[in-house]
């Protein structure tokens, strides 16, 4: 699965969870799973929660006593309020121990570049995509524009701002996309706010739901294909996992399917011909690279057998880390166990931070006067 630099003997790991988006609860479950897998002998662990009203709180009470008992299935972003910059500043903890922030903040105000900008200002290493990559992947409309520019295959779509919605929309959708379609908020994840629309009669209600979450909406053609996902890991030389397949238990892969234990069936590895598997992995690395999804990403595809083949659906920069999530399962099947996956992410974050810090510290060439 490619070369990975040696991880540090010990690191201060700030696990950032919760957040102000509709995916707050999912983030808390992800954090609980990560904390349960961390080795306290290798990490000085600092869980920090962000409440739904935006307060940053110390989450030390969520840690298992003595490091021997896993935390609850979901953490609660509750506790004494702390200062955000002081929380992530690299001068806390043991001397000479590097600090890394692991953001597990799904959705807006966490996965969209806002927290990543704060971490850049604080001068601290963090796992995952930077400001630009996070923002691009969070905004489905802009992500699709970039993917199209790079010639990557994807479903047909329309992207509209709230002010552009008019009485002729249903006719336009029928002519350009056909029915059924999926209506999505442009900036959200975990299938929140998404509707499947079978015909013109249901479009207005679906648009109202999506617009309750974002002023930009993406309308995608309904693709009759298999749902394939692939993990990407690394920065300068990213590698792809084996692909997996989602077999929804409901009409489409919605929120309940993603986060209930008896929901969708996740098949890892996916049963695909060898050449399709390799194409999934190639396209996953290409799509994440086009959108600058550094460190980690989960790339979602539709696979039209006998039709257009593989179509890129979206790229997620902070994939779920719950016990039912596809990203850690893909890497487990690729020979990278859960705890090692976290180690690799931390190591990659430190290496990227080192490179960027060295570049910023170099003297600037003199320009024309």
Buried (B, 14 or more C-beta within 10 A) or exposed (E): BEEBEEBBEBBBBBBBBBBBBBBBBBBBBBBBBBBBBBEEEBBBBBBBBBBEEEBBBBBEEBBBEEBEEEBBEBBBBBBEEBEBEEBBBBEBBEEEBBBBBBBBBBBBBBBBBBBBBBBBEBBBBBBBBBBBBBBBBBBBBBBBEBBBEEEBBBBBBBBBEEEEBEEEBBEEBBEEBEBBBBBBBBBBBBBBBBBBBEEEEBBBEBBEBBBEBBEBBBBBBBBEBBBBBBBBBBBEEBBBBBBBBBEBBEEBBBBEBBBEEEBBEBBBBBEBEEEBBEBBBEBBBBBBBBBBBBBBBBBBBBBBEEEBBBBBBBBBBBBBBBBBBBBBBBBBBBEBEBBBBBBBBBBBBBBBBEEBEEEEEEEEEEEEE
